[in-house]
């Protein structure tokens, strides 16, 4: 998302602070559920700090990660897109400690009607998320856990990466358990695979932040 888009969407929520039903700020610890599939879609969320994981839960109990949202993302907007009241489609969980601003969906809808440009900004943000979802599905299609991990790291570089002298640092503090949950693996396996990448000088880890030294070279590991 471009900076002007982030600011515009943030302003939608902040301008509602003077209304009869002002936005609510909430904090969530890692792994805390924000909403479950089937919950009433009554509010729209704006991510102020941290990262949020969206996943789909299937009948067999399998939970598949479809997106990782970064700061300044809007989510919980399905009713806005369909024009009908609907229940939640995803399971939304705090991937890291997160701070959210939420507002009633009716207020957000009215704000978008009053400023059509904001609708286009939100559409661009959702387009970016759809692309990430497609990438996540492709990641989970890899049966080899090493390929899943590498693909996931590259997605994080794209959406959370900060260029540095040594490559790209993923601006998230990631535990091995959190990575394992995202790619459908185990902590032990992720620890081993990350260790292999460190030995090959492909990545380094400092205070739970991963730096990918040569993203292009890393991408060739599973192509």
Phi, psi and omega in degrees: 000142179278159186300317182297327178294314179304313182295319181296315180293322177298322181294329178304316182285318184292328179291342180279353185298338181266001182282179181292331180234080185296156178301153180250133176261128180229150175244145181228132174286162179304138179078001177280136181284135176268314169205155180258158171301136180094345175294149177298136180273083186256341184226155174251142186245141174239124185275110181277315182218147175092201181221147181236137178258130173253134181218160175251135178253125183259167187303326181286357179095357180285134180246123185247125177288128180248342179195149170241117184266137179262177178304145180076016175268148174252137177213169185080037189247014185303319180297327177295325182282321184276337184079004180234153173294133181214161177273166180297140180262330184249164167262118181254124185227144174290112180285327171230171171308132189226151174236126186237147172246128181230153180217153177304140186298329180295323180291320179295318179299317179295320179297322179291324178294324181285339180223089183302333180299328179293328177298320178293321179297317179294322179298320178296319179297319179292326177297320178297322180290322177299319178299317180295322178299317178299320179293321179294319178297319178297321178300313184285349177286340178288123178283331179283122184296329177298318178292321177300314182297314181298315179300319179296317178299322180292324175297317179295323176299320181294316189262339182232007187281143174237119179300139177218177183298331184264000182143235179230123177264127177282116188278056175216139172274109188248122172279157178297326179295318180297319178295317180300317180295325183289328184252008177071041181236197176241158180299319181299315180295315180298318179300316180295316182293320176295322177299320178297317180293325177293318179298327179277001180065023179279328180221165168220157182230128178224119181053045177070007175258129184264132172250124176266117188282323181222083184303320181295316178296320180297320182296336181280354183290338182230013178268000000 
